[in-house]
């Protein structure tokens, strides 16, 4: 009995050590990344915006691909940028993001499953405006490269849709003026630490 217990512990230790060796941590390359959004304005045109300050850490479970990776992203809501200062100030106000009370927008994945080829299904919790909801996003892994410093980098295009009403964003703004559905668009380049 003791031999089988020791054997089990040895196998568990080797498996844990292998997992620790094969896992990796990746940090965002801010110069080559963008967290953006798009919303239909008055039913006739798209209004686009982004957040200028974003941090993201990705931890991979293995060195082969991003299956079971975790994505932990935080955006500074105060850095919202739609290209028009008056509109950005309105979006920062209590009417929309209320950045004085809710300064960050956060996404933490709970699952990253490879669907086919370079396509992944990324499920996680999106926290914004004091509300947390589960969202499902699509991640396309654009591949690997080496940057000028010789470090490994990986690129992703992440897209999805949410309803602003689910997060009480702009609850008094009619959908005829600003649509409820928001399209999320992130281009992420991460560097292996």
Secondary structure by P-SEA (a helix, b strand, c coil): caaaaaaaaaaaaaaaaaaaaacbbbbbccccccccccccccccbbbbccccbbbbbbbbccccccccbbbbbbbcccccccccaaaaaaaacccccccccccbbbbbbcccccccccbbbbbbccccccbbbbbbbbbbccbbbbccccbbbbbbbbbbccccccccccccccccccccbbbbbbbbbbbcc
